[in-house]
Amino acid sequence: MYYEVSCYSCKVVFKVYEGSLAYKQFKERKTKMFTCDDCQHRIRLEAINNFFR
Ligand SMILES: [Zn+2]
């Protein structure tokens, strides 16, 4: 069981599988902003870079 959502950053469509945090958020409609693994990784790196700036 999974949902297909699109990444708000790069617009790629990816799957969120049952049991994952994104799946839970989608189901509970807590957010419409989903990021794929690549963007999640990139955003995390940018956050770290900003932190040390
Ligand atoms: Zn993305």
mmCIF file of the protein (N, C-alpha, C, O) and its ligand, coordinates in Angstrom:
data_MODEL
# 
_entry.id   MODEL 
# 
loop_
_entity.id 
_entity.type 
_entity.pdbx_number_of_molecules 
1 polymer     1 
2 non-polymer 1 
# 
_entity_poly.entity_id                      1 
_entity_poly.type                           'polypeptide(L)' 
_entity_poly.nstd_linkage                   no 
_entity_poly.nstd_monomer                   no 
_entity_poly.pdbx_seq_one_letter_code       MYYEVSCYSCKVVFKVYEGSLAYKQFKERKTKMFTCDDCQHRIRLEAINNFFR 
_entity_poly.pdbx_seq_one_letter_code_can   MYYEVSCYSCKVVFKVYEGSLAYKQFKERKTKMFTCDDCQHRIRLEAINNFFR 
_entity_poly.pdbx_strand_id                 A 
# 
loop_
_entity_poly_seq.entity_id 
_entity_poly_seq.num 
_entity_poly_seq.mon_id 
_entity_poly_seq.hetero 
1 1  MET n 
1 2  TYR n 
1 3  TYR n 
1 4  GLU n 
1 5  VAL n 
1 6  SER n 
1 7  CYS n 
1 8  TYR n 
1 9  SER n 
1 10 CYS n 
1 11 LYS n 
1 12 VAL n 
1 13 VAL n 
1 14 PHE n 
1 15 LYS n 
1 16 VAL n 
1 17 TYR n 
1 18 GLU n 
1 19 GLY n 
1 20 SER n 
1 21 LEU n 
1 22 ALA n 
1 23 TYR n 
1 24 LYS n 
1 25 GLN n 
1 26 PHE n 
1 27 LYS n 
1 28 GLU n 
1 29 ARG n 
1 30 LYS n 
1 31 THR n 
1 32 LYS n 
1 33 MET n 
1 34 PHE n 
1 35 THR n 
1 36 CYS n 
1 37 ASP n 
1 38 ASP n 
1 39 CYS n 
1 40 GLN n 
1 41 HIS n 
1 42 ARG n 
1 43 ILE n 
1 44 ARG n 
1 45 LEU n 
1 46 GLU n 
1 47 ALA n 
1 48 ILE n 
1 49 ASN n 
1 50 ASN n 
1 51 PHE n 
1 52 PHE n 
1 53 ARG n 
# 
loop_
_struct_asym.id 
_struct_asym.entity_id 
A 1 
B 2 
# 
loop_
_chem_comp.id 
_chem_comp.type 
_chem_comp.mon_nstd_flag 
ALA 'L-peptide linking' y 
ARG 'L-peptide linking' y 
ASN 'L-peptide linking' y 
ASP 'L-peptide linking' y 
CYS 'L-peptide linking' y 
GLN 'L-peptide linking' y 
GLU 'L-peptide linking' y 
GLY 'peptide linking'   y 
HIS 'L-peptide linking' y 
ILE 'L-peptide linking' y 
LEU 'L-peptide linking' y 
LYS 'L-peptide linking' y 
MET 'L-peptide linking' y 
PHE 'L-peptide linking' y 
SER 'L-peptide linking' y 
THR 'L-peptide linking' y 
TYR 'L-peptide linking' y 
VAL 'L-peptide linking' y 
ZN  non-polymer         . 
# 
_pdbx_entity_nonpoly.entity_id   2 
_pdbx_entity_nonpoly.name        ? 
_pdbx_entity_nonpoly.comp_id     ZN 
# 
_pdbx_nonpoly_scheme.asym_id         B 
_pdbx_nonpoly_scheme.entity_id       2 
_pdbx_nonpoly_scheme.mon_id          ZN 
_pdbx_nonpoly_scheme.ndb_seq_num     1 
_pdbx_nonpoly_scheme.pdb_seq_num     101 
_pdbx_nonpoly_scheme.auth_seq_num    101 
_pdbx_nonpoly_scheme.pdb_mon_id      ZN 
_pdbx_nonpoly_scheme.auth_mon_id     ZN 
_pdbx_nonpoly_scheme.pdb_strand_id   A 
_pdbx_nonpoly_scheme.pdb_ins_code    . 
# 
loop_
_atom_site.group_PDB 
_atom_site.id 
_atom_site.type_symbol 
_atom_site.label_atom_id 
_atom_site.label_alt_id 
_atom_site.label_comp_id 
_atom_site.label_asym_id 
_atom_site.label_entity_id 
_atom_site.label_seq_id 
_atom_site.pdbx_PDB_ins_code 
_atom_site.Cartn_x 
_atom_site.Cartn_y 
_atom_site.Cartn_z 
_atom_site.occupancy 
_atom_site.B_iso_or_equiv 
_atom_site.pdbx_formal_charge 
_atom_site.auth_seq_id 
_atom_site.auth_comp_id 
_atom_site.auth_asym_id 
_atom_site.auth_atom_id 
_atom_site.pdbx_PDB_model_num 
ATOM   1   N  N  . MET A 1 1  ? 0.842  -1.200 0.000   1.00 0.00 ? 1   MET A N  1 
ATOM   2   C  CA . MET A 1 1  ? 0.000  0.000  0.000   1.00 0.00 ? 1   MET A CA 1 
ATOM   3   C  C  . MET A 1 1  ? 0.879  1.254  0.000   1.00 0.00 ? 1   MET A C  1 
ATOM   4   O  O  . MET A 1 1  ? 1.767  1.397  0.840   1.00 0.00 ? 1   MET A O  1 
ATOM   5   N  N  . TYR A 1 2  ? 0.626  2.152  -0.943  1.00 0.00 ? 2   TYR A N  1 
ATOM   6   C  CA . TYR A 1 2  ? 1.395  3.395  -0.988  1.00 0.00 ? 2   TYR A CA 1 
ATOM   7   C  C  . TYR A 1 2  ? 0.586  4.485  -1.671  1.00 0.00 ? 2   TYR A C  1 
ATOM   8   O  O  . TYR A 1 2  ? -0.411 4.202  -2.335  1.00 0.00 ? 2   TYR A O  1 
ATOM   9   N  N  . TYR A 1 3  ? 1.010  5.711  -1.511  1.00 0.00 ? 3   TYR A N  1 
ATOM   10  C  CA . TYR A 1 3  ? 0.429  6.840  -2.224  1.00 0.00 ? 3   TYR A CA 1 
ATOM   11  C  C  . TYR A 1 3  ? 1.478  7.396  -3.172  1.00 0.00 ? 3   TYR A C  1 
ATOM   12  O  O  . TYR A 1 3  ? 2.681  7.295  -2.934  1.00 0.00 ? 3   TYR A O  1 
ATOM   13  N  N  . GLU A 1 4  ? 0.990  7.981  -4.244  1.00 0.00 ? 4   GLU A N  1 
ATOM   14  C  CA . GLU A 1 4  ? 1.908  8.676  -5.131  1.00 0.00 ? 4   GLU A CA 1 
ATOM   15  C  C  . GLU A 1 4  ? 1.738  10.164 -4.896  1.00 0.00 ? 4   GLU A C  1 
ATOM   16  O  O  . GLU A 1 4  ? 0.638  10.702 -5.018  1.00 0.00 ? 4   GLU A O  1 
ATOM   17  N  N  . VAL A 1 5  ? 2.831  10.823 -4.560  1.00 0.00 ? 5   VAL A N  1 
ATOM   18  C  CA . VAL A 1 5  ? 2.814  12.259 -4.305  1.00 0.00 ? 5   VAL A CA 1 
ATOM   19  C  C  . VAL A 1 5  ? 3.896  12.905 -5.159  1.00 0.00 ? 5   VAL A C  1 
ATOM   20  O  O  . VAL A 1 5  ? 4.845  12.249 -5.587  1.00 0.00 ? 5   VAL A O  1 
ATOM   21  N  N  . SER A 1 6  ? 3.734  14.210 -5.398  1.00 0.00 ? 6   SER A N  1 
ATOM   22  C  CA . SER A 1 6  ? 4.780  14.876 -6.172  1.00 0.00 ? 6   SER A CA 1 
ATOM   23  C  C  . SER A 1 6  ? 5.603  15.763 -5.253  1.00 0.00 ? 6   SER A C  1 
ATOM   24  O  O  . SER A 1 6  ? 5.079  16.396 -4.336  1.00 0.00 ? 6   SER A O  1 
ATOM   25  N  N  . CYS A 1 7  ? 6.876  15.795 -5.511  1.00 0.00 ? 7   CYS A N  1 
ATOM   26  C  CA . CYS A 1 7  ? 7.820  16.589 -4.745  1.00 0.00 ? 7   CYS A CA 1 
ATOM   27  C  C  . CYS A 1 7  ? 7.557  18.073 -5.006  1.00 0.00 ? 7   CYS A C  1 
ATOM   28  O  O  . CYS A 1 7  ? 7.469  18.482 -6.163  1.00 0.00 ? 7   CYS A O  1 
ATOM   29  N  N  . TYR A 1 8  ? 7.431  18.873 -3.971  1.00 0.00 ? 8   TYR A N  1 
ATOM   30  C  CA . TYR A 1 8  ? 7.121  20.291 -4.184  1.00 0.00 ? 8   TYR A CA 1 
ATOM   31  C  C  . TYR A 1 8  ? 8.328  21.046 -4.719  1.00 0.00 ? 8   TYR A C  1 
ATOM   32  O  O  . TYR A 1 8  ? 8.189  22.151 -5.243  1.00 0.00 ? 8   TYR A O  1 
ATOM   33  N  N  . SER A 1 9  ? 9.483  20.471 -4.592  1.00 0.00 ? 9   SER A N  1 
ATOM   34  C  CA . SER A 1 9  ? 10.703 21.146 -5.015  1.00 0.00 ? 9   SER A CA 1 
ATOM   35  C  C  . SER A 1 9  ? 11.046 20.853 -6.477  1.00 0.00 ? 9   SER A C  1 
ATOM   36  O  O  . SER A 1 9  ? 11.225 21.783 -7.264  1.00 0.00 ? 9   SER A O  1 
ATOM   37  N  N  . CYS A 1 10 ? 11.138 19.580 -6.846  1.00 0.00 ? 10  CYS A N  1 
ATOM   38  C  CA . CYS A 1 10 ? 11.543 19.236 -8.211  1.00 0.00 ? 10  CYS A CA 1 
ATOM   39  C  C  . CYS A 1 10 ? 10.392 18.648 -9.031  1.00 0.00 ? 10  CYS A C  1 
ATOM   40  O  O  . CYS A 1 10 ? 10.563 18.346 -10.212 1.00 0.00 ? 10  CYS A O  1 
ATOM   41  N  N  . LYS A 1 11 ? 9.214  18.484 -8.404  1.00 0.00 ? 11  LYS A N  1 
ATOM   42  C  CA . LYS A 1 11 ? 7.986  18.035 -9.079  1.00 0.00 ? 11  LYS A CA 1 
ATOM   43  C  C  . LYS A 1 11 ? 7.986  16.578 -9.515  1.00 0.00 ? 11  LYS A C  1 
ATOM   44  O  O  . LYS A 1 11 ? 7.061  16.131 -10.192 1.00 0.00 ? 11  LYS A O  1 
ATOM   45  N  N  . VAL A 1 12 ? 8.994  15.856 -9.140  1.00 0.00 ? 12  VAL A N  1 
ATOM   46  C  CA . VAL A 1 12 ? 9.029  14.449 -9.495  1.00 0.00 ? 12  VAL A CA 1 
ATOM   47  C  C  . VAL A 1 12 ? 7.964  13.703 -8.676  1.00 0.00 ? 12  VAL A C  1 
ATOM   48  O  O  . VAL A 1 12 ? 7.733  14.014 -7.508  1.00 0.00 ? 12  VAL A O  1 
ATOM   49  N  N  . VAL A 1 13 ? 7.330  12.724 -9.307  1.00 0.00 ? 13  VAL A N  1 
ATOM   50  C  CA . VAL A 1 13 ? 6.333  11.932 -8.591  1.00 0.00 ? 13  VAL A CA 1 
ATOM   51  C  C  . VAL A 1 13 ? 7.018  10.721 -7.967  1.00 0.00 ? 13  VAL A C  1 
ATOM   52  O  O  . VAL A 1 13 ? 7.740  9.978  -8.632  1.00 0.00 ? 13  VAL A O  1 
ATOM   53  N  N  . PHE A 1 14 ? 6.777  10.547 -6.698  1.00 0.00 ? 14  PHE A N  1 
ATOM   54  C  CA . PHE A 1 14 ? 7.391  9.416  -6.011  1.00 0.00 ? 14  PHE A CA 1 
ATOM   55  C  C  . PHE A 1 14 ? 6.378  8.762  -5.091  1.00 0.00 ? 14  PHE A C  1 
ATOM   56  O  O  . PHE A 1 14 ? 5.306  9.307  -4.831  1.00 0.00 ? 14  PHE A O  1 
ATOM   57  N  N  . LYS A 1 15 ? 6.736  7.592  -4.607  1.00 0.00 ? 15  LYS A N  1 
ATOM   58  C  CA . LYS A 1 15 ? 5.817  6.817  -3.781  1.00 0.00 ? 15  LYS A CA 1 
ATOM   59  C  C  . LYS A 1 15 ? 6.171  6.935  -2.314  1.00 0.00 ? 15  LYS A C  1 
ATOM   60  O  O  . LYS A 1 15 ? 7.339  6.896  -1.926  1.00 0.00 ? 15  LYS A O  1 
ATOM   61  N  N  . VAL A 1 16 ? 5.124  7.081  -1.507  1.00 0.00 ? 16  VAL A N  1 
ATOM   62  C  CA . VAL A 1 16 ? 5.349  7.019  -0.062  1.00 0.00 ? 16  VAL A CA 1 
ATOM   63  C  C  . VAL A 1 16 ? 4.662  5.755  0.433   1.00 0.00 ? 16  VAL A C  1 
ATOM   64  O  O  . VAL A 1 16 ? 3.473  5.541  0.201   1.00 0.00 ? 16  VAL A O  1 
ATOM   65  N  N  . TYR A 1 17 ? 5.418  4.945  1.103   1.00 0.00 ? 17  TYR A N  1 
ATOM   66  C  CA . TYR A 1 17 ? 4.931  3.643  1.529   1.00 0.00 ? 17  TYR A CA 1 
ATOM   67  C  C  . TYR A 1 17 ? 4.364  3.672  2.934   1.00 0.00 ? 17  TYR A C  1 
ATOM   68  O  O  . TYR A 1 17 ? 4.764  4.463  3.788   1.00 0.00 ? 17  TYR A O  1 
ATOM   69  N  N  . GLU A 1 18 ? 3.424  2.782  3.130   1.00 0.00 ? 18  GLU A N  1 
ATOM   70  C  CA . GLU A 1 18 ? 2.783  2.644  4.433   1.00 0.00 ? 18  GLU A CA 1 
ATOM   71  C  C  . GLU A 1 18 ? 3.849  2.433  5.506   1.00 0.00 ? 18  GLU A C  1 
ATOM   72  O  O  . GLU A 1 18 ? 4.765  1.627  5.341   1.00 0.00 ? 18  GLU A O  1 
ATOM   73  N  N  . GLY A 1 19 ? 3.713  3.166  6.598   1.00 0.00 ? 19  GLY A N  1 
ATOM   74  C  CA . GLY A 1 19 ? 4.670  3.024  7.694   1.00 0.00 ? 19  GLY A CA 1 
ATOM   75  C  C  . GLY A 1 19 ? 5.667  4.165  7.744   1.00 0.00 ? 19  GLY A C  1 
ATOM   76  O  O  . GLY A 1 19 ? 6.294  4.402  8.777   1.00 0.00 ? 19  GLY A O  1 
ATOM   77  N  N  . SER A 1 20 ? 5.820  4.885  6.615   1.00 0.00 ? 20  SER A N  1 
ATOM   78  C  CA . SER A 1 20 ? 6.764  5.996  6.602   1.00 0.00 ? 20  SER A CA 1 
ATOM   79  C  C  . SER A 1 20 ? 6.097  7.253  7.162   1.00 0.00 ? 20  SER A C  1 
ATOM   80  O  O  . SER A 1 20 ? 4.872  7.339  7.256   1.00 0.00 ? 20  SER A O  1 
ATOM   81  N  N  . LEU A 1 21 ? 6.927  8.213  7.526   1.00 0.00 ? 21  LEU A N  1 
ATOM   82  C  CA . LEU A 1 21 ? 6.410  9.465  8.092   1.00 0.00 ? 21  LEU A CA 1 
ATOM   83  C  C  . LEU A 1 21 ? 5.574  10.226 7.062   1.00 0.00 ? 21  LEU A C  1 
ATOM   84  O  O  . LEU A 1 21 ? 4.517  10.766 7.386   1.00 0.00 ? 21  LEU A O  1 
ATOM   85  N  N  . ALA A 1 22 ? 6.055  10.263 5.827   1.00 0.00 ? 22  ALA A N  1 
ATOM   86  C  CA . ALA A 1 22 ? 5.347  10.984 4.776   1.00 0.00 ? 22  ALA A CA 1 
ATOM   87  C  C  . ALA A 1 22 ? 3.964  10.386 4.531   1.00 0.00 ? 22  ALA A C  1 
ATOM   88  O  O  . ALA A 1 22 ? 2.999  11.110 4.284   1.00 0.00 ? 22  ALA A O  1 
ATOM   89  N  N  . TYR A 1 23 ? 3.882  9.092  4.602   1.00 0.00 ? 23  TYR A N  1 
ATOM   90  C  CA . TYR A 1 23 ? 2.610  8.388  4.424   1.00 0.00 ? 23  TYR A CA 1 
ATOM   91  C  C  . TYR A 1 23 ? 1.606  8.825  5.491   1.00 0.00 ? 23  TYR A C  1 
ATOM   92  O  O  . TYR A 1 23 ? 0.444  9.112  5.202   1.00 0.00 ? 23  TYR A O  1 
ATOM   93  N  N  . LYS A 1 24 ? 2.090  8.864  6.723   1.00 0.00 ? 24  LYS A N  1 
ATOM   94  C  CA . LYS A 1 24 ? 1.266  9.271  7.847   1.00 0.00 ? 24  LYS A CA 1 
ATOM   95  C  C  . LYS A 1 24 ? 0.789  10.725 7.668   1.00 0.00 ? 24  LYS A C  1 
ATOM   96  O  O  . LYS A 1 24 ? -0.376 11.045 7.906   1.00 0.00 ? 24  LYS A O  1 
ATOM   97  N  N  . GLN A 1 25 ? 1.714  11.586 7.246   1.00 0.00 ? 25  GLN A N  1 
ATOM   98  C  CA . GLN A 1 25 ? 1.390  12.997 7.046   1.00 0.00 ? 25  GLN A CA 1 
ATOM   99  C  C  . GLN A 1 25 ? 0.381  13.167 5.932   1.00 0.00 ? 25  GLN A C  1 
ATOM   100 O  O  . GLN A 1 25 ? -0.521 13.999 6.022   1.00 0.00 ? 25  GLN A O  1 
ATOM   101 N  N  . PHE A 1 26 ? 0.534  12.377 4.881   1.00 0.00 ? 26  PHE A N  1 
ATOM   102 C  CA . PHE A 1 26 ? -0.388 12.444 3.755   1.00 0.00 ? 26  PHE A CA 1 
ATOM   103 C  C  . PHE A 1 26 ? -1.774 12.007 4.197   1.00 0.00 ? 26  PHE A C  1 
ATOM   104 O  O  . PHE A 1 26 ? -2.770 12.664 3.894   1.00 0.00 ? 26  PHE A O  1 
ATOM   105 N  N  . LYS A 1 27 ? -1.829 10.917 4.902   1.00 0.00 ? 27  LYS A N  1 
ATOM   106 C  CA . LYS A 1 27 ? -3.085 10.335 5.352   1.00 0.00 ? 27  LYS A CA 1 
ATOM   107 C  C  . LYS A 1 27 ? -3.827 11.285 6.290   1.00 0.00 ? 27  LYS A C  1 
ATOM   108 O  O  . LYS A 1 27 ? -5.049 11.417 6.219   1.00 0.00 ? 27  LYS A O  1 
ATOM   109 N  N  . GLU A 1 28 ? -3.079 11.938 7.161   1.00 0.00 ? 28  GLU A N  1 
ATOM   110 C  CA . GLU A 1 28 ? -3.686 12.857 8.125   1.00 0.00 ? 28  GLU A CA 1 
ATOM   111 C  C  . GLU A 1 28 ? -3.810 14.270 7.566   1.00 0.00 ? 28  GLU A C  1 
ATOM   112 O  O  . GLU A 1 28 ? -4.262 15.187 8.252   1.00 0.00 ? 28  GLU A O  1 
ATOM   113 N  N  . ARG A 1 29 ? -3.403 14.427 6.315   1.00 0.00 ? 29  ARG A N  1 
ATOM   114 C  CA . ARG A 1 29 ? -3.473 15.719 5.605   1.00 0.00 ? 29  ARG A CA 1 
ATOM   115 C  C  . ARG A 1 29 ? -2.790 16.842 6.387   1.00 0.00 ? 29  ARG A C  1 
ATOM   116 O  O  . ARG A 1 29 ? -3.264 17.977 6.420   1.00 0.00 ? 29  ARG A O  1 
ATOM   117 N  N  . LYS A 1 30 ? -1.686 16.501 7.003   1.00 0.00 ? 30  LYS A N  1 
ATOM   118 C  CA . LYS A 1 30 ? -0.951 17.501 7.777   1.00 0.00 ? 30  LYS A CA 1 
ATOM   119 C  C  . LYS A 1 30 ? -0.141 18.417 6.882   1.00 0.00 ? 30  LYS A C  1 
ATOM   120 O  O  . LYS A 1 30 ? 0.119  19.571 7.223   1.00 0.00 ? 30  LYS A O  1 
ATOM   121 N  N  . THR A 1 31 ? 0.252  17.895 5.741   1.00 0.00 ? 31  THR A N  1 
ATOM   122 C  CA . THR A 1 31 ? 1.058  18.702 4.843   1.00 0.00 ? 31  THR A CA 1 
ATOM   123 C  C  . THR A 1 31 ? 0.794  18.326 3.399   1.00 0.00 ? 31  THR A C  1 
ATOM   124 O  O  . THR A 1 31 ? 0.458  17.182 3.094   1.00 0.00 ? 31  THR A O  1 
ATOM   125 N  N  . LYS A 1 32 ? 0.947  19.293 2.518   1.00 0.00 ? 32  LYS A N  1 
ATOM   126 C  CA . LYS A 1 32 ? 0.879  19.010 1.087   1.00 0.00 ? 32  LYS A CA 1 
ATOM   127 C  C  . LYS A 1 32 ? 2.253  19.210 0.470   1.00 0.00 ? 32  LYS A C  1 
ATOM   128 O  O  . LYS A 1 32 ? 2.428  19.123 -0.746  1.00 0.00 ? 32  LYS A O  1 
ATOM   129 N  N  . MET A 1 33 ? 3.216  19.477 1.330   1.00 0.00 ? 33  MET A N  1 
ATOM   130 C  CA . MET A 1 33 ? 4.569  19.724 0.868   1.00 0.00 ? 33  MET A CA 1 
ATOM   131 C  C  . MET A 1 33 ? 5.402  18.481 1.102   1.00 0.00 ? 33  MET A C  1 
ATOM   132 O  O  . MET A 1 33 ? 5.864  18.209 2.209   1.00 0.00 ? 33  MET A O  1 
ATOM   133 N  N  . PHE A 1 34 ? 5.577  17.742 0.029   1.00 0.00 ? 34  PHE A N  1 
ATOM   134 C  CA . PHE A 1 34 ? 6.386  16.540 0.152   1.00 0.00 ? 34  PHE A CA 1 
ATOM   135 C  C  . PHE A 1 34 ? 7.666  16.703 -0.641  1.00 0.00 ? 34  PHE A C  1 
ATOM   136 O  O  . PHE A 1 34 ? 7.681  17.337 -1.696  1.00 0.00 ? 34  PHE A O  1 
ATOM   137 N  N  . THR A 1 35 ? 8.710  16.142 -0.139  1.00 0.00 ? 35  THR A N  1 
ATOM   138 C  CA . THR A 1 35 ? 9.979  16.182 -0.868  1.00 0.00 ? 35  THR A CA 1 
ATOM   139 C  C  . THR A 1 35 ? 10.471 14.765 -1.100  1.00 0.00 ? 35  THR A C  1 
ATOM   140 O  O  . THR A 1 35 ? 10.356 13.896 -0.235  1.00 0.00 ? 35  THR A O  1 
ATOM   141 N  N  . CYS A 1 36 ? 11.018 14.553 -2.285  1.00 0.00 ? 36  CYS A N  1 
ATOM   142 C  CA . CYS A 1 36 ? 11.606 13.254 -2.596  1.00 0.00 ? 36  CYS A CA 1 
ATOM   143 C  C  . CYS A 1 36 ? 12.906 13.102 -1.809  1.00 0.00 ? 36  CYS A C  1 
ATOM   144 O  O  . CYS A 1 36 ? 13.387 14.059 -1.202  1.00 0.00 ? 36  CYS A O  1 
ATOM   145 N  N  . ASP A 1 37 ? 13.458 11.922 -1.825  1.00 0.00 ? 37  ASP A N  1 
ATOM   146 C  CA . ASP A 1 37 ? 14.678 11.658 -1.060  1.00 0.00 ? 37  ASP A CA 1 
ATOM   147 C  C  . ASP A 1 37 ? 15.819 12.576 -1.466  1.00 0.00 ? 37  ASP A C  1 
ATOM   148 O  O  . ASP A 1 37 ? 16.559 13.071 -0.616  1.00 0.00 ? 37  ASP A O  1 
ATOM   149 N  N  . ASP A 1 38 ? 15.961 12.803 -2.783  1.00 0.00 ? 38  ASP A N  1 
ATOM   150 C  CA . ASP A 1 38 ? 17.039 13.659 -3.273  1.00 0.00 ? 38  ASP A CA 1 
ATOM   151 C  C  . ASP A 1 38 ? 16.927 15.064 -2.707  1.00 0.00 ? 38  ASP A C  1 
ATOM   152 O  O  . ASP A 1 38 ? 17.908 15.626 -2.219  1.00 0.00 ? 38  ASP A O  1 
ATOM   153 N  N  . CYS A 1 39 ? 15.725 15.628 -2.774  1.00 0.00 ? 39  CYS A N  1 
ATOM   154 C  CA . CYS A 1 39 ? 15.519 16.995 -2.303  1.00 0.00 ? 39  CYS A CA 1 
ATOM   155 C  C  . CYS A 1 39 ? 15.632 17.064 -0.784  1.00 0.00 ? 39  CYS A C  1 
ATOM   156 O  O  . CYS A 1 39 ? 16.163 18.027 -0.231  1.00 0.00 ? 39  CYS A O  1 
ATOM   157 N  N  . GLN A 1 40 ? 15.136 16.049 -0.134  1.00 0.00 ? 40  GLN A N  1 
ATOM   158 C  CA . GLN A 1 40 ? 15.237 16.003 1.318   1.00 0.00 ? 40  GLN A CA 1 
ATOM   159 C  C  . GLN A 1 40 ? 16.701 16.073 1.743   1.00 0.00 ? 40  GLN A C  1 
ATOM   160 O  O  . GLN A 1 40 ? 17.071 16.785 2.676   1.00 0.00 ? 40  GLN A O  1 
ATOM   161 N  N  . HIS A 1 41 ? 17.505 15.317 1.033   1.00 0.00 ? 41  HIS A N  1 
ATOM   162 C  CA . HIS A 1 41 ? 18.943 15.281 1.305   1.00 0.00 ? 41  HIS A CA 1 
ATOM   163 C  C  . HIS A 1 41 ? 19.560 16.656 1.034   1.00 0.00 ? 41  HIS A C  1 
ATOM   164 O  O  . HIS A 1 41 ? 20.350 17.161 1.831   1.00 0.00 ? 41  HIS A O  1 
ATOM   165 N  N  . ARG A 1 42 ? 19.187 17.250 -0.100  1.00 0.00 ? 42  ARG A N  1 
ATOM   166 C  CA . ARG A 1 42 ? 19.733 18.549 -0.502  1.00 0.00 ? 42  ARG A CA 1 
ATOM   167 C  C  . ARG A 1 42 ? 19.319 19.639 0.487   1.00 0.00 ? 42  ARG A C  1 
ATOM   168 O  O  . ARG A 1 42 ? 20.132 20.473 0.886   1.00 0.00 ? 42  ARG A O  1 
ATOM   169 N  N  . ILE A 1 43 ? 18.046 19.621 0.875   1.00 0.00 ? 43  ILE A N  1 
ATOM   170 C  CA . ILE A 1 43 ? 17.533 20.628 1.811   1.00 0.00 ? 43  ILE A CA 1 
ATOM   171 C  C  . ILE A 1 43 ? 18.241 20.507 3.160   1.00 0.00 ? 43  ILE A C  1 
ATOM   172 O  O  . ILE A 1 43 ? 18.552 21.504 3.812   1.00 0.00 ? 43  ILE A O  1 
ATOM   173 N  N  . ARG A 1 44 ? 18.483 19.271 3.554   1.00 0.00 ? 44  ARG A N  1 
ATOM   174 C  CA . ARG A 1 44 ? 19.176 19.059 4.825   1.00 0.00 ? 44  ARG A CA 1 
ATOM   175 C  C  . ARG A 1 44 ? 20.599 19.625 4.763   1.00 0.00 ? 44  ARG A C  1 
ATOM   176 O  O  . ARG A 1 44 ? 21.066 20.265 5.705   1.00 0.00 ? 44  ARG A O  1 
ATOM   177 N  N  . LEU A 1 45 ? 21.273 19.379 3.645   1.00 0.00 ? 45  LEU A N  1 
ATOM   178 C  CA . LEU A 1 45 ? 22.624 19.906 3.479   1.00 0.00 ? 45  LEU A CA 1 
ATOM   179 C  C  . LEU A 1 45 ? 22.627 21.428 3.488   1.00 0.00 ? 45  LEU A C  1 
ATOM   180 O  O  . LEU A 1 45 ? 23.498 22.052 4.095   1.00 0.00 ? 45  LEU A O  1 
ATOM   181 N  N  . GLU A 1 46 ? 21.643 22.025 2.809   1.00 0.00 ? 46  GLU A N  1 
ATOM   182 C  CA . GLU A 1 46 ? 21.553 23.493 2.771   1.00 0.00 ? 46  GLU A CA 1 
ATOM   183 C  C  . GLU A 1 46 ? 21.302 24.049 4.162   1.00 0.00 ? 46  GLU A C  1 
ATOM   184 O  O  . GLU A 1 46 ? 21.860 25.080 4.535   1.00 0.00 ? 46  GLU A O  1 
ATOM   185 N  N  . ALA A 1 47 ? 20.470 23.372 4.922   1.00 0.00 ? 47  ALA A N  1 
ATOM   186 C  CA . ALA A 1 47 ? 20.176 23.807 6.286   1.00 0.00 ? 47  ALA A CA 1 
ATOM   187 C  C  . ALA A 1 47 ? 21.450 23.773 7.136   1.00 0.00 ? 47  ALA A C  1 
ATOM   188 O  O  . ALA A 1 47 ? 21.713 24.676 7.931   1.00 0.00 ? 47  ALA A O  1 
ATOM   189 N  N  . ILE A 1 48 ? 22.221 22.720 6.947   1.00 0.00 ? 48  ILE A N  1 
ATOM   190 C  CA . ILE A 1 48 ? 23.488 22.594 7.686   1.00 0.00 ? 48  ILE A CA 1 
ATOM   191 C  C  . ILE A 1 48 ? 24.440 23.710 7.262   1.00 0.00 ? 48  ILE A C  1 
ATOM   192 O  O  . ILE A 1 48 ? 25.091 24.329 8.103   1.00 0.00 ? 48  ILE A O  1 
ATOM   193 N  N  . ASN A 1 49 ? 24.519 23.964 5.963   1.00 0.00 ? 49  ASN A N  1 
ATOM   194 C  CA . ASN A 1 49 ? 25.393 25.027 5.464   1.00 0.00 ? 49  ASN A CA 1 
ATOM   195 C  C  . ASN A 1 49 ? 24.985 26.390 6.010   1.00 0.00 ? 49  ASN A C  1 
ATOM   196 O  O  . ASN A 1 49 ? 25.836 27.194 6.388   1.00 0.00 ? 49  ASN A O  1 
ATOM   197 N  N  . ASN A 1 50 ? 23.677 26.645 6.049   1.00 0.00 ? 50  ASN A N  1 
ATOM   198 C  CA . ASN A 1 50 ? 23.190 27.917 6.586   1.00 0.00 ? 50  ASN A CA 1 
ATOM   199 C  C  . ASN A 1 50 ? 23.523 28.048 8.066   1.00 0.00 ? 50  ASN A C  1 
ATOM   200 O  O  . ASN A 1 50 ? 23.842 29.131 8.557   1.00 0.00 ? 50  ASN A O  1 
ATOM   201 N  N  . PHE A 1 51 ? 23.442 26.935 8.754   1.00 0.00 ? 51  PHE A N  1 
ATOM   202 C  CA . PHE A 1 51 ? 23.698 26.929 10.180  1.00 0.00 ? 51  PHE A CA 1 
ATOM   203 C  C  . PHE A 1 51 ? 25.126 27.357 10.490  1.00 0.00 ? 51  PHE A C  1 
ATOM   204 O  O  . PHE A 1 51 ? 25.379 28.043 11.480  1.00 0.00 ? 51  PHE A O  1 
ATOM   205 N  N  . PHE A 1 52 ? 26.049 26.948 9.640   1.00 0.00 ? 52  PHE A N  1 
ATOM   206 C  CA . PHE A 1 52 ? 27.457 27.235 9.897   1.00 0.00 ? 52  PHE A CA 1 
ATOM   207 C  C  . PHE A 1 52 ? 27.930 28.526 9.239   1.00 0.00 ? 52  PHE A C  1 
ATOM   208 O  O  . PHE A 1 52 ? 29.100 28.894 9.346   1.00 0.00 ? 52  PHE A O  1 
ATOM   209 N  N  . ARG A 1 53 ? 27.011 29.212 8.558   1.00 0.00 ? 53  ARG A N  1 
ATOM   210 C  CA . ARG A 1 53 ? 27.413 30.438 7.864   1.00 0.00 ? 53  ARG A CA 1 
ATOM   211 C  C  . ARG A 1 53 ? 27.617 31.589 8.857   1.00 0.00 ? 53  ARG A C  1 
ATOM   212 O  O  . ARG A 1 53 ? 27.958 32.701 8.452   1.00 0.00 ? 53  ARG A O  1 
HETATM 213 ZN ZN . ZN  B 2 .  ? 12.506 16.402 -5.341  1.00 0.00 2 101 ZN  A ZN 1 
# 
